Amino acid sequence: MATWVVAYDISDNRRRLQVHRVLRGFGAPVQKSVFVCPLDGRRKARLAQLLAEQKLEAGDRLDWFLIQSAEAHGPGVQPVALEPVAFVIAE
């Protein structure tokens, strides 16, 4: 299981609400457009599929950031993954 932060900046209210509804099924909102999502491989693939189906337009942003994974270390400021991982879904 890995923990991802998913953030979006979408100008159109309808598109923004659709993305919000998708993310609500996978994680907890920590701000209006930022979600923390604990995802295993299957759930991550499903979320990626659902988000890829959204009709994003030029200027819309949807970013994923890995913040915790099996490679994470103990307390303190340390690397949380062997390699930096991020997804950016934009058109």
ABEGO torsion letter per residue (X at the ends): XBBBBBBBBBABAAAAAAAAAAAAAABBBABAABBBBBBBAAAAAAAAAAAAABBBBBGBBBBBBBABBAABBBBEBBBABABBBBBBBBX
